[in-house]
Amino acid sequence: MRYAPILDRLAGQGGAKWAVHYRARQLQAEGHGILQLTIGEPDTPPPDTLITHVTDALAAGRWGYSNGRGEPGLLRALADRYTARHGRVFGTDQFLCLPGTQTALYLVLQAVAAAGDEVLVGDPMYATYEGIIRASGASMVPVPLRAEHGFAMQAEDVAARITPRSRVLFLNSPHNPTGAVLSAADLAALGKIARAHDLWIVSDEVYEELVFPGVAFASPLALPALVDRVIAAASISKSHAAPGLRSGWCVGPAAFIDRALPLAETMLFGNQPFLADATAAVLGQPSRVAADMALRFRDRAAMLGAALDGVAGLRLHQPQAGMFAALDVRASGLSGQQFALALLEAEHVACMPGESFGAGLAGWLRISLTQPDAVIAAAATAIARFARRMAPEHAPEHATERHP
C-alpha cells in the first residue's frame, strides 16, 4: 500500500526522542522507584476558579458545536489581554482558537511554509518543532543557540543562514529546553533581519507567564515595525497548570487569520465552548498559579546549581523562565543520551538527553523542575554521585564557570 509523503517526512519523529522517558515508565511499572525529571507537567492543580468555570459552563449546556474562529467571548478576552500587554490595539479578527499551542503551531506552519521553503529555528529546540516544520514540506535550518550567549538567538547567526528559500523565522521565548528569554533588543535585531528578507516570524510564547522575578518578557508582537509579519501562539497549559484542557490560540495579522480560517475549519471546526468560556473567564487577570510556579522553579534551579556545579566538571545553565534547567555533562566523555540512559539504570533518575532537542544540546541533559524540592535534592545527590563515578580519572573536580 502507498502512503502520503507527509508520513515519510515525519519518519523518526515522535517516540524515539522520548526513549529515556519511556524506559523510566517501564522501570516504574516494574516496581522501581524512579525520580522522574523528564517532562514538564505543572506541579500544581489549575486554579479553582478555572475548574469552577469549566463545570459551570458544562452545567449551562455549553457542549455544542463552535465555529472555526473561536467563541465570541474568548475572542474578546484575547483581544483585551493582548491589547493590555503589548501597547497596541488587537481586534477579535486577529485570533484563531485551537486545542493547545501544539495544534496552533502546526496550523501556522502549514499556512506559511511549503515544499521548497526553509524555516530557521533555534537549536536546541522543543522536541516537536522539527516535526511540525517537516509536516509542512519545508526544510528546517537550525540556528545555533550558544551557551556563551545564554542560549539567546543571535541576529548574526540568523543572517549567516539566510538563503533565497528562507520564509520563516521560528522563535521560542521563554525557551524550552534552556529557559532563555529574548530581550526587546534581541527581538528588534531579529526583526530587522526578518524585514530585510521578508520573513514571517512565528513565536511560541506558551511560557510567557513563567518568567522568573527580575526578568522581563518581550514579544515581537509589541514591535510596530513587525505587525504585518508576526504570528504568536500560546495556551493556558503552562500558565494555568492545565495542559490536559487543550485550550490555546494563535494571534497575528487579520489578513493571515482570514486566510488560515479554512484550514482551521478543516482541522477541527472550533474549540469546545465550555473550555472557551472557562478560558475567557481566567484571561482577564494574571494567573493565580503562575507566579508561585515561577518562584519554585527558580529556586529549584538554584538548588541544582549549588549541588552540581563543579562536580566532576558538571555545569548547570541557570534558566530565566520556564520549567527546565540544562546540565552540561560533556566532561564525563559521554553523550547526553548515554549519560541519561546510564544514569537511569544506575541511579533511577530520569532526565531527558539534550540530543532529543537538537545537536545544539548534545552532551547535555534537560532536567524538569516540576517535582517537589525533596525529589530535586535527591536527584541532584544521585547525579553528582553518578558523575563522580563516570568522570575520567584525570578530570579534576573544581568549580567551573557558570553560564548566565
Kinemage of the C-alpha trace (Angstrom):
@kinemage 1
@onewidth
@group {chain A} dominant
@subgroup {mainchain}
@vectorlist {calphas} color= white
{ca met a 1} P 0.000 0.000 0.000
{ca arg a 2} L 1.108 3.563 -0.669
{ca tyr a 3} L 1.309 6.272 1.980
{ca ala a 4} L 1.264 10.044 1.730
{ca pro a 5} L 4.657 11.832 1.635
{ca ile a 6} L 3.954 13.543 4.963
{ca leu a 7} L 4.499 10.198 6.711
{ca asp a 8} L 7.929 9.896 5.125
{ca arg a 9} L 8.753 13.434 6.212
{ca leu a 10} L 7.790 12.576 9.789
{ca ala a 11} L 9.541 9.203 9.954
{ca gly a 12} L 11.786 9.081 13.010
{ca gln a 13} L 9.960 11.885 14.762
{ca gly a 14} L 7.998 11.437 17.948
{ca gly a 15} L 8.636 8.421 20.147
{ca ala a 16} L 12.355 7.927 19.513
{ca lys a 17} L 13.189 11.213 21.228
{ca trp a 18} L 11.440 10.072 24.397
{ca ala a 19} L 13.208 6.722 24.785
{ca val a 20} L 14.610 7.583 28.229
{ca his a 21} L 11.194 8.736 29.439
{ca tyr a 22} L 9.522 5.553 28.204
{ca arg a 23} L 12.242 3.389 29.769
{ca ala a 24} L 11.694 5.216 33.066
{ca arg a 25} L 7.973 4.499 32.881
{ca gln a 26} L 8.735 0.831 32.209
{ca leu a 27} L 11.022 0.611 35.240
{ca gln a 28} L 8.394 2.339 37.329
{ca ala a 29} L 5.769 -0.175 36.205
{ca glu a 30} L 8.136 -2.958 37.263
{ca gly a 31} L 8.123 -1.578 40.792
{ca his a 32} L 11.294 0.532 40.816
{ca gly a 33} L 11.250 3.927 42.490
{ca ile a 34} L 12.117 6.433 39.766
{ca leu a 35} L 12.875 10.135 40.240
{ca gln a 36} L 11.034 11.437 37.172
{ca leu a 37} L 12.576 14.646 35.829
{ca thr a 38} L 11.729 14.214 32.149
{ca ile a 39} L 8.510 16.026 31.263
{ca gly a 40} L 7.168 19.468 32.145
{ca glu a 41} L 3.931 18.630 33.888
{ca pro a 42} L 2.908 21.563 36.142
{ca asp a 43} L 3.351 20.687 39.828
{ca thr a 44} L 0.159 22.349 40.974
{ca pro a 45} L -3.517 21.899 40.091
{ca pro a 46} L -5.270 24.512 37.949
{ca pro a 47} L -6.826 27.456 39.790
{ca asp a 48} L -10.089 26.544 41.495
{ca thr a 49} L -11.793 29.300 39.530
{ca leu a 50} L -10.838 27.654 36.233
{ca ile a 51} L -12.342 24.325 37.272
{ca thr a 52} L -15.476 26.083 38.517
{ca his a 53} L -15.884 27.893 35.208
{ca val a 54} L -15.489 24.613 33.287
{ca thr a 55} L -18.141 22.826 35.337
{ca asp a 56} L -20.483 25.812 35.310
{ca ala a 57} L -20.233 26.031 31.512
{ca leu a 58} L -20.968 22.326 31.172
{ca ala a 59} L -23.934 22.659 33.525
{ca ala a 60} L -25.175 25.522 31.355
{ca gly a 61} L -25.191 23.262 28.304
{ca arg a 62} L -22.096 24.679 26.572
{ca trp a 63} L -21.185 21.414 24.846
{ca gly a 64} L -22.462 22.111 21.346
{ca tyr a 65} L -20.567 22.901 18.155
{ca ser a 66} L -18.448 26.028 17.979
{ca asn a 67} L -17.050 27.644 14.834
{ca gly a 68} L -13.679 27.662 13.137
{ca arg a 69} L -12.561 31.010 14.551
{ca gly a 70} L -13.496 30.679 18.219
{ca glu a 71} L -16.255 31.560 20.673
{ca pro a 72} L -17.027 35.319 20.734
{ca gly a 73} L -16.387 35.642 24.470
{ca leu a 74} L -12.938 34.090 24.223
{ca leu a 75} L -12.021 36.147 21.159
{ca arg a 76} L -12.972 39.309 23.074
{ca ala a 77} L -10.981 38.230 26.130
{ca leu a 78} L -7.928 37.524 23.978
{ca ala a 79} L -8.177 40.868 22.194
{ca asp a 80} L -8.402 42.682 25.545
{ca arg a 81} L -5.491 40.696 27.004
{ca tyr a 82} L -3.113 41.337 24.109
{ca thr a 83} L -4.111 44.996 23.843
{ca ala a 84} L -3.292 45.494 27.528
{ca arg a 85} L 0.030 43.630 27.308
{ca his a 86} L 1.542 44.932 24.088
{ca gly a 87} L 0.693 48.610 23.833
{ca arg a 88} L -1.340 48.431 20.633
{ca val a 89} L -4.920 47.564 19.811
{ca phe a 90} L -5.780 43.974 18.884
{ca gly a 91} L -9.121 43.083 17.328
{ca thr a 92} L -11.093 39.880 17.684
{ca asp a 93} L -10.372 39.246 13.996
{ca gln a 94} L -6.694 38.625 14.846
{ca phe a 95} L -7.175 35.306 16.674
{ca leu a 96} L -7.926 31.671 15.998
{ca cys a 97} L -8.789 29.444 18.968
{ca leu a 98} L -7.333 25.946 18.867
{ca pro a 99} L -6.739 22.997 21.236
{ca gly a 100} L -3.351 23.920 22.641
{ca thr a 101} L -0.154 25.570 21.458
{ca gln a 102} L 0.973 22.472 19.562
{ca thr a 103} L -2.093 22.498 17.307
{ca ala a 104} L -1.795 26.250 16.826
{ca leu a 105} L 1.836 25.969 15.736
{ca tyr a 106} L 1.000 23.104 13.377
{ca leu a 107} L -1.688 25.225 11.722
{ca val a 108} L 0.589 28.263 11.466
{ca leu a 109} L 3.445 26.332 9.834
{ca gln a 110} L 1.046 24.707 7.393
{ca ala a 111} L -0.198 28.197 6.497
{ca val a 112} L 3.152 29.950 5.943
{ca ala a 113} L 5.621 27.264 4.755
{ca ala a 114} L 5.641 24.679 1.985
{ca ala a 115} L 7.895 22.368 -0.007
{ca gly a 116} L 10.997 24.213 -1.169
{ca asp a 117} L 10.872 26.731 1.699
{ca glu a 118} L 13.245 26.961 4.637
{ca val a 119} L 12.321 27.615 8.268
{ca leu a 120} L 15.054 28.976 10.540
{ca val a 121} L 14.708 27.743 14.113
{ca gly a 122} L 16.941 27.861 17.175
{ca asp a 123} L 18.944 24.746 18.025
{ca pro a 124} L 18.367 23.418 20.705
{ca met a 125} L 14.603 23.409 20.236
{ca tyr a 126} L 11.479 21.842 21.672
{ca ala a 127} L 11.235 18.236 20.530
{ca thr a 128} L 8.175 18.650 18.254
{ca tyr a 129} L 9.411 21.628 16.225
{ca glu a 130} L 11.273 19.565 13.669
{ca gly a 131} L 8.136 17.512 13.080
{ca ile a 132} L 5.782 20.433 12.528
{ca ile a 133} L 8.286 22.041 10.153
{ca arg a 134} L 8.746 18.813 8.205
{ca ala a 135} L 4.990 18.257 8.093
{ca ser a 136} L 4.622 21.471 6.097
{ca gly a 137} L 7.082 20.185 3.490
{ca ala a 138} L 9.613 22.888 4.326
{ca ser a 139} L 13.220 22.250 5.312
{ca met a 140} L 14.479 23.034 8.805
{ca val a 141} L 17.550 25.275 9.091
{ca pro a 142} L 18.984 25.080 12.631
{ca val a 143} L 20.384 28.314 14.071
{ca pro a 144} L 22.827 27.569 16.899
{ca leu a 145} L 21.867 28.877 20.318
{ca arg a 146} L 25.124 29.107 22.219
{ca ala a 147} L 25.713 28.673 25.936
{ca glu a 148} L 28.119 31.610 25.953
{ca his a 149} L 25.204 33.831 24.852
{ca gly a 150} L 22.851 32.358 27.442
{ca phe a 151} L 21.203 30.338 24.629
{ca ala a 152} L 19.616 33.527 23.236
{ca met a 153} L 19.363 33.602 19.442
{ca gln a 154} L 21.896 35.982 17.882
{ca ala a 155} L 20.943 38.058 14.856
{ca glu a 156} L 24.301 37.429 13.156
{ca asp a 157} L 23.769 33.666 13.394
{ca val a 158} L 20.406 34.042 11.667
{ca ala a 159} L 21.824 36.327 8.997
{ca ala a 160} L 24.550 33.805 8.180
{ca arg a 161} L 21.929 31.167 7.345
{ca ile a 162} L 19.550 33.206 5.201
{ca thr a 163} L 19.093 31.926 1.635
{ca pro a 164} L 16.650 32.801 -1.156
{ca arg a 165} L 14.487 29.938 0.139
{ca ser a 166} L 14.129 31.363 3.661
{ca arg a 167} L 10.482 32.016 4.536
{ca val a 168} L 10.038 31.781 8.321
{ca leu a 169} L 11.979 32.681 11.454
{ca phe a 170} L 10.663 30.449 14.240
{ca leu a 171} L 11.208 31.845 17.766
{ca asn a 172} L 10.565 30.387 21.204
{ca ser a 173} L 10.852 32.698 24.185
{ca pro a 174} L 10.806 31.809 27.020
{ca his a 175} L 12.733 28.889 25.614
{ca asn a 176} L 12.255 25.181 26.090
{ca pro a 177} L 14.620 23.448 26.894
{ca thr a 178} L 17.048 26.085 28.241
{ca gly a 179} L 14.829 28.718 29.885
{ca ala a 180} L 16.429 31.569 27.914
{ca val a 181} L 14.385 34.752 27.398
{ca leu a 182} L 14.888 37.061 24.416
{ca ser a 183} L 15.126 40.757 25.264
{ca ala a 184} L 13.375 43.549 23.398
{ca ala a 185} L 16.755 44.436 21.865
{ca asp a 186} L 17.243 40.832 20.710
{ca leu a 187} L 13.825 40.865 19.068
{ca ala a 188} L 14.445 44.206 17.376
{ca ala a 189} L 17.668 42.876 15.835
{ca leu a 190} L 15.973 39.684 14.703
{ca gly a 191} L 13.028 41.668 13.376
{ca lys a 192} L 15.327 43.806 11.281
{ca ile a 193} L 16.582 40.675 9.517
{ca ala a 194} L 13.026 39.399 9.051
{ca arg a 195} L 12.009 42.662 7.401
{ca ala a 196} L 15.075 42.754 5.174
{ca his a 197} L 14.364 39.241 3.864
{ca asp a 198} L 10.552 39.311 4.010
{ca leu a 199} L 10.302 36.505 6.576
{ca trp a 200} L 7.343 35.544 8.686
{ca ile a 201} L 8.123 35.470 12.405
{ca val a 202} L 6.406 32.627 14.267
{ca ser a 203} L 6.709 32.970 18.044
{ca asp a 204} L 5.910 30.239 20.590
{ca glu a 205} L 5.091 32.132 23.800
{ca val a 206} L 3.486 29.413 25.910
{ca tyr a 207} L 5.833 30.118 28.877
{ca glu a 208} L 5.126 33.866 28.904
{ca glu a 209} L 3.779 33.904 32.476
{ca leu a 210} L 6.559 31.705 33.884
{ca val a 211} L 9.384 34.254 33.697
{ca phe a 212} L 11.394 34.446 36.907
{ca pro a 213} L 11.428 37.555 39.124
{ca gly a 214} L 13.620 40.295 37.690
{ca val a 215} L 13.318 39.010 34.112
{ca ala a 216} L 11.222 40.939 31.573
{ca phe a 217} L 9.203 39.095 28.942
{ca ala a 218} L 9.269 40.677 25.480
{ca ser a 219} L 7.261 39.734 22.407
{ca pro a 220} L 7.748 40.641 18.734
{ca leu a 221} L 4.016 41.421 18.755
{ca ala a 222} L 4.879 44.652 20.580
{ca leu a 223} L 7.186 45.968 17.838
{ca pro a 224} L 5.283 48.281 15.445
{ca ala a 225} L 7.611 47.529 12.527
{ca leu a 226} L 6.685 43.834 12.683
{ca val a 227} L 2.888 43.959 12.946
{ca asp a 228} L 2.363 42.568 9.436
{ca arg a 229} L 4.628 39.533 9.839
{ca val a 230} L 4.385 38.199 13.431
{ca ile a 231} L 2.199 35.244 14.399
{ca ala a 232} L 2.354 34.080 18.016
{ca ala a 233} L 0.902 31.013 19.708
{ca ala a 234} L 0.119 30.307 23.358
{ca ser a 235} L -2.316 28.495 25.629
{ca ile a 236} L -3.331 28.018 29.258
{ca ser a 237} L -1.400 24.734 29.503
{ca lys a 238} L 1.536 26.174 31.447
{ca ser a 239} L 0.259 29.498 32.764
{ca his a 240} L -2.809 27.938 34.369
{ca ala a 241} L -1.377 24.454 35.007
{ca ala a 242} L -3.991 22.945 32.695
{ca pro a 243} L -2.195 21.014 29.918
{ca gly a 244} L -4.985 18.471 29.581
{ca leu a 245} L -7.663 21.059 28.834
{ca arg a 246} L -6.047 21.820 25.457
{ca ser a 247} L -7.130 25.435 25.172
{ca gly a 248} L -4.864 27.588 23.023
{ca trp a 249} L -4.783 30.142 20.238
{ca cys a 250} L -2.729 31.935 17.650
{ca val a 251} L -2.635 35.687 17.091
{ca gly a 252} L -1.460 37.552 14.016
{ca pro a 253} L -2.449 39.967 11.273
{ca ala a 254} L -6.157 39.867 10.448
{ca ala a 255} L -5.308 39.046 6.831
{ca phe a 256} L -3.410 35.949 7.965
{ca ile a 257} L -6.264 34.851 10.224
{ca asp a 258} L -8.763 35.192 7.362
{ca arg a 259} L -6.575 33.135 5.032
{ca ala a 260} L -5.891 30.470 7.692
{ca leu a 261} L -9.530 30.140 8.792
{ca pro a 262} L -10.473 27.479 6.199
{ca leu a 263} L -7.522 25.390 7.382
{ca ala a 264} L -8.678 25.698 10.993
{ca glu a 265} L -12.195 24.685 9.933
{ca thr a 266} L -10.802 21.696 8.038
{ca met a 267} L -8.765 20.566 11.037
{ca leu a 268} L -11.369 20.668 13.827
{ca phe a 269} L -14.033 23.345 13.295
{ca gly a 270} L -13.735 25.128 16.599
{ca asn a 271} L -12.657 24.525 20.166
{ca gln a 272} L -15.095 23.326 22.811
{ca pro a 273} L -17.469 26.075 24.015
{ca phe a 274} L -17.262 25.070 27.693
{ca leu a 275} L -13.445 25.308 27.588
{ca ala a 276} L -13.631 28.576 25.675
{ca asp a 277} L -15.892 30.080 28.334
{ca ala a 278} L -13.595 28.972 31.146
{ca thr a 279} L -10.505 30.254 29.334
{ca ala a 280} L -12.130 33.623 28.699
{ca ala a 281} L -13.048 33.923 32.364
{ca val a 282} L -9.454 33.479 33.619
{ca leu a 283} L -7.574 35.500 30.994
{ca gly a 284} L -8.651 38.869 32.316
{ca gln a 285} L -6.109 38.825 35.147
{ca pro a 286} L -2.706 37.256 35.793
{ca ser a 287} L -2.774 33.554 36.506
{ca arg a 288} L -3.263 32.681 40.171
{ca val a 289} L -0.722 29.855 39.968
{ca ala a 290} L 1.962 31.016 37.505
{ca ala a 291} L 3.862 33.378 39.820
{ca asp a 292} L 4.226 30.749 42.531
{ca met a 293} L 5.349 28.159 39.994
{ca ala a 294} L 7.978 30.535 38.624
{ca leu a 295} L 9.385 31.115 42.110
{ca arg a 296} L 9.562 27.397 42.827
{ca phe a 297} L 11.236 26.607 39.522
{ca arg a 298} L 13.790 29.387 40.009
{ca asp a 299} L 14.647 28.133 43.481
{ca arg a 300} L 14.921 24.521 42.345
{ca ala a 301} L 17.261 25.504 39.519
{ca ala a 302} L 19.413 27.339 42.060
{ca met a 303} L 19.340 24.235 44.270
{ca leu a 304} L 20.570 22.104 41.368
{ca gly a 305} L 23.315 24.579 40.574
{ca ala a 306} L 24.542 24.644 44.159
{ca ala a 307} L 24.649 20.850 44.285
{ca leu a 308} L 26.102 20.111 40.849
{ca asp a 309} L 28.232 22.985 39.549
{ca gly a 310} L 31.861 21.903 39.602
{ca val a 311} L 31.181 18.254 40.450
{ca ala a 312} L 33.269 16.160 38.016
{ca gly a 313} L 33.099 19.010 35.505
{ca leu a 314} L 29.295 19.396 35.517
{ca arg a 315} L 27.845 22.834 34.737
{ca leu a 316} L 24.243 23.934 35.157
{ca his a 317} L 22.850 26.696 32.963
{ca gln a 318} L 20.602 28.817 35.157
{ca pro a 319} L 17.269 29.386 33.358
{ca gln a 320} L 15.441 32.707 33.277
{ca ala a 321} L 11.978 31.194 32.920
{ca gly a 322} L 10.037 28.005 32.394
{ca met a 323} L 10.119 24.531 33.891
{ca phe a 324} L 13.549 23.182 32.965
{ca ala a 325} L 17.267 23.528 33.559
{ca ala a 326} L 20.041 22.344 31.236
{ca leu a 327} L 23.016 20.454 32.682
{ca asp a 328} L 26.299 20.182 30.763
{ca val a 329} L 27.664 16.632 31.195
{ca arg a 330} L 30.280 16.669 28.427
{ca ala a 331} L 33.122 16.379 30.927
{ca ser a 332} L 32.005 12.777 31.501
{ca gly a 333} L 33.037 11.861 27.977
{ca leu a 334} L 29.517 10.559 27.319
{ca ser a 335} L 26.814 11.876 25.056
{ca gly a 336} L 23.693 13.185 26.715
{ca gln a 337} L 21.837 10.071 25.553
{ca gln a 338} L 24.476 7.747 27.001
{ca phe a 339} L 24.648 9.680 30.268
{ca ala a 340} L 20.857 9.783 30.654
{ca leu a 341} L 20.359 6.072 29.983
{ca ala a 342} L 23.219 5.032 32.262
{ca leu a 343} L 22.023 7.408 34.997
{ca leu a 344} L 18.544 5.919 34.795
{ca glu a 345} L 19.767 2.348 35.100
{ca ala a 346} L 22.322 3.059 37.828
{ca glu a 347} L 20.547 5.658 39.959
{ca his a 348} L 16.907 5.501 38.823
{ca val a 349} L 16.950 9.204 37.937
{ca ala a 350} L 15.193 10.038 34.652
{ca cys a 351} L 16.279 13.156 32.728
{ca met a 352} L 15.890 13.968 29.058
{ca pro a 353} L 19.065 13.745 26.950
{ca gly a 354} L 19.949 17.023 25.282
{ca glu a 355} L 20.123 15.311 21.897
{ca ser a 356} L 16.321 14.989 21.974
{ca phe a 357} L 16.251 18.767 21.484
{ca gly a 358} L 18.776 19.079 18.673
{ca ala a 359} L 22.504 18.966 18.063
{ca gly a 360} L 22.907 22.236 19.949
{ca leu a 361} L 22.337 20.461 23.274
{ca ala a 362} L 24.407 17.360 22.569
{ca gly a 363} L 26.236 16.337 25.724
{ca trp a 364} L 23.673 17.990 27.994
{ca leu a 365} L 20.632 16.893 29.990
{ca arg a 366} L 17.297 18.682 30.309
{ca ile a 367} L 16.087 18.408 33.902
{ca ser a 368} L 12.459 19.098 34.778
{ca leu a 369} L 11.927 21.387 37.764
{ca thr a 370} L 8.328 20.319 38.353
{ca gln a 371} L 8.996 17.780 41.118
{ca pro a 372} L 8.976 18.626 44.866
{ca asp a 373} L 12.115 20.083 46.422
{ca ala a 374} L 12.930 16.792 48.157
{ca val a 375} L 12.886 14.949 44.819
{ca ile a 376} L 15.080 17.600 43.195
{ca ala a 377} L 17.550 17.379 46.081
{ca ala a 378} L 17.645 13.568 45.948
{ca ala a 379} L 18.108 13.641 42.186
{ca ala a 380} L 20.978 16.147 42.491
{ca thr a 381} L 22.728 13.902 45.017
{ca ala a 382} L 22.330 10.898 42.737
{ca ile a 383} L 23.515 12.785 39.629
{ca ala a 384} L 26.589 14.031 41.492
{ca arg a 385} L 27.365 10.529 42.750
{ca phe a 386} L 26.984 9.088 39.252
{ca ala a 387} L 29.067 11.856 37.632
{ca arg a 388} L 31.933 11.242 40.068
{ca arg a 389} L 31.924 7.547 39.172
{ca met a 390} L 31.863 8.259 35.454
{ca ala a 391} L 34.437 11.071 35.414
{ca pro a 392} L 37.742 10.307 33.687
{ca glu a 393} L 40.427 9.727 36.319
{ca his a 394} L 42.389 12.751 35.157
{ca ala a 395} L 39.434 15.150 35.388
{ca pro a 396} L 39.869 17.384 38.452
{ca glu a 397} L 36.849 18.360 40.491
{ca his a 398} L 36.702 22.107 40.641
{ca ala a 399} L 34.287 24.970 40.359
{ca thr a 400} L 33.540 25.789 36.749
{ca glu a 401} L 32.315 28.985 35.210
{ca arg a 402} L 28.566 29.306 35.382
{ca his a 403} L 26.707 30.499 32.311
{ca pro a 404} L 24.449 33.484 32.720
